[in-house]
Amino acid sequence: MDPALAAALYITVHTVDGLVMSVNPKQIVALRDARDAEQRIVHGKVRCIITTTDGKYISAAETCDEVRKLIGD
């Protein structure tokens, strides 16, 4: 696949351990900010929880505002 085309079809986010994930923005159904440090229900480096159409979650190191910009929202 042409890298330019792939770049247009996916956004790139990072997992808490620094790995790169390519995500199809059409599969994103919800973004949720991770809770503050006192109420944290996820790893401390998670800043945004992305829910996909298949019901799975992606824990992203980026903020939800950063993810929204990537999606073009």
C-alpha positions in Angstrom: 0.0 0.0 0.0 1.2 3.5 -0.8 2.5 5.1 2.5 0.7 8.4 1.6 -2.6 6.6 1.2 -2.0 4.7 4.5 -1.3 7.9 6.3 -4.6 9.3 5.0 -6.6 6.3 6.2 -5.1 5.9 9.7 -4.1 8.1 12.7 -1.1 7.2 14.8 -1.3 7.1 18.6 1.2 5.7 21.2 0.6 3.0 23.8 1.8 3.6 27.4 4.9 1.6 26.6 5.8 3.8 23.6 4.7 1.5 20.8 3.0 3.1 17.8 -0.5 2.1 16.9 -2.3 2.9 13.7 -6.0 3.4 14.1 -8.7 3.7 11.5 -10.6 6.9 12.6 -13.8 5.5 11.1 -13.7 2.8 13.8 -13.6 5.2 16.7 -16.9 5.6 18.5 -15.9 7.3 21.7 -13.0 9.1 23.4 -12.8 9.3 27.2 -10.2 11.2 29.3 -8.4 9.1 31.9 -9.5 10.1 35.4 -7.3 12.2 37.7 -4.5 10.6 39.7 -6.7 10.0 42.8 -9.4 8.1 40.9 -7.2 6.5 38.2 -8.6 3.3 36.9 -6.0 2.8 34.3 -2.2 2.9 34.0 -0.8 6.3 35.0 0.5 7.1 31.5 -2.9 6.6 29.9 -4.3 10.0 28.9 -7.1 9.0 26.6 -9.2 5.8 26.3 -10.4 5.2 22.7 -13.4 3.0 22.1 -13.7 1.3 18.7 -16.8 -0.1 16.9 -15.9 -3.7 17.9 -16.1 -2.7 21.6 -12.4 -2.8 22.2 -10.4 -0.1 24.0 -7.1 1.5 23.1 -5.2 3.2 25.9 -3.4 6.1 24.4 -0.6 8.2 25.8 -2.0 11.2 23.8 -4.7 13.4 25.3 -8.2 13.1 23.9 -7.8 16.7 22.5 -4.7 15.5 20.6 -6.6 12.5 19.2 -9.5 14.7 18.2 -7.1 16.9 16.2 -5.6 13.8 14.5 -9.1 12.7 13.5 -9.9 16.1 12.2 -12.8 16.6 14.7 
